[in-house]
Amino acid sequence: MLYRGFPLKLHHAIPHWVEPGALFHIRVALDRDKQQRQLTDPALAQRLLDSARSYESRQRWHITLFLLMPDHLHVLVSFACDQSMSRVIGDWKHFHARKHAIAWQEGYFDHRLHKDERGEQLSAKMNYIRQNPIVAGLCAKAGDWPWVIERTE
């Protein structure tokens, strides 16, 4: 379906020219028009983090940073060459919509970090994500936030 000559939904498949192991910043939000529990509800948060780890163990994605906020989440992640980003994220969202009655906002935000963004800019992106709970007044320092997966290697 088209709107002013553009598709209503953009496809989020990783183009063939993207280098293997490309790192993406992805933001997924709740549907704000629907009343629902927060992603940081302890029982739900633990299930979301467990399933993120499960996706990693099944090699659907590789997590660099995964952080839950009450109404959205941030992920720095890479995908296997044979995995479609759109499919992986769609499957993950669909599972939680069905299993935990989460109403997600349609689609998601994604930004591929180019090779030249891997040094200081990657550190700045990670710090921005880590600072989200502090800026929102949910904790005093990043190390206090329990709803995060972070790879240090």
C-alpha positions in Angstrom: 0.0 0.0 0.0 1.4 3.4 -0.9 1.1 6.8 0.6 2.2 9.7 -1.6 4.3 7.2 -3.6 6.0 5.7 -0.6 5.1 2.3 1.1 3.2 2.7 4.3 5.6 0.2 5.9 9.3 0.4 5.3 11.1 -3.0 5.0 13.8 -3.5 7.5 15.8 -6.3 5.9 19.5 -5.8 6.1 20.8 -4.9 2.6 23.3 -7.2 1.0 25.9 -4.4 1.1 25.8 -4.1 4.9 29.0 -5.5 6.4 28.6 -8.7 8.4 28.2 -8.1 12.0 26.8 -4.6 11.5 25.7 -3.0 14.7 22.2 -1.5 14.9 20.6 0.8 17.5 17.0 -0.3 17.8 14.2 1.4 19.8 10.9 -0.4 20.3 8.1 1.4 22.1 4.8 0.4 23.6 1.6 1.6 22.0 0.9 4.7 24.1 -2.8 4.7 23.2 -3.4 1.5 25.1 -3.3 1.1 28.9 -0.9 -1.6 29.8 1.7 -2.6 32.4 5.2 -1.2 32.2 8.0 -3.1 30.6 9.9 -2.7 33.9 7.2 -4.5 35.9 9.6 -7.0 37.6 8.0 -10.2 36.4 7.5 -8.9 32.8 11.0 -7.4 32.7 12.6 -10.6 33.7 10.7 -12.5 30.9 11.7 -9.9 28.3 15.4 -10.1 29.3 15.3 -13.9 29.4 13.8 -14.1 25.9 16.4 -11.6 24.6 19.1 -14.0 26.0 17.3 -16.9 24.4 17.3 -15.2 21.0 21.0 -14.7 21.4 21.6 -18.4 22.4 19.7 -19.4 19.3 21.9 -17.0 17.2 19.0 -14.8 16.1 20.9 -11.8 17.3 24.0 -10.8 19.3 23.4 -8.3 22.1 25.9 -5.5 22.9 23.4 -3.6 25.1 19.7 -4.2 25.8 18.0 -1.8 28.2 14.3 -1.7 29.3 12.5 1.5 30.1 8.9 1.6 31.4 7.4 2.4 27.9 10.2 1.4 25.5 13.5 -0.4 25.1 16.8 0.3 23.5 19.0 -2.4 21.9 22.5 -2.3 20.4 22.5 -5.5 18.4 23.9 -7.3 15.4 22.3 -10.0 13.3 23.6 -13.1 11.6 23.9 -12.8 7.9 21.1 -15.3 7.3 18.7 -13.5 9.7 16.4 -10.7 8.6 16.3 -7.9 11.1 12.7 -7.2 10.4 11.8 -10.8 10.9 13.8 -11.3 14.1 12.3 -8.2 15.7 8.8 -8.9 14.4 9.0 -12.4 15.8 10.2 -11.2 19.2 7.5 -8.5 19.4 4.8 -10.9 18.2 5.8 -13.5 20.8 5.5 -11.0 23.7 2.3 -9.5 22.3 0.7 -13.0 22.3 2.3 -14.4 25.5 2.2 -11.3 27.7 -0.5 -9.1 26.1 2.0 -6.3 25.2 0.6 -3.8 22.7 3.7 -2.6 20.8 3.8 0.6 18.7 3.8 -0.5 15.1 7.3 -0.8 13.6 10.5 0.3 15.4 13.3 2.8 15.0 16.6 1.5 13.7 19.9 3.1 13.0 22.9 1.2 11.6 26.2 2.3 13.1 28.7 2.7 10.4 32.3 1.5 10.9 33.3 5.1 11.5 30.8 5.3 14.4 32.3 2.4 16.3 34.8 4.2 18.5 33.9 7.3 20.4 30.5 7.5 18.8 29.7 4.0 19.9 30.7 4.9 23.4 28.5 8.0 23.3 25.5 5.9 22.0 26.0 3.4 24.8 26.3 6.1 27.4 23.1 7.8 26.0 21.2 4.5 26.4 22.7 3.8 29.9 21.7 7.3 31.0 18.0 6.9 30.0 16.9 5.6 33.5 18.9 8.4 35.2 17.4 11.2 33.1 13.9 9.7 33.7 14.6 9.9 37.5 14.3 6.1 37.9 17.8 5.6 39.4 20.8 7.6 40.6 23.5 5.9 38.5 23.6 3.5 35.6 24.9 0.6 37.7 21.7 0.7 39.8 19.4 -0.1 36.8 18.4 -3.8 37.0 16.8 -4.1 33.6 19.8 -4.3 31.3 22.0 -6.8 29.5 25.4 -5.5 28.6 28.3 -7.3 27.0 31.7 -6.0 28.1 33.9 -8.1 25.8 
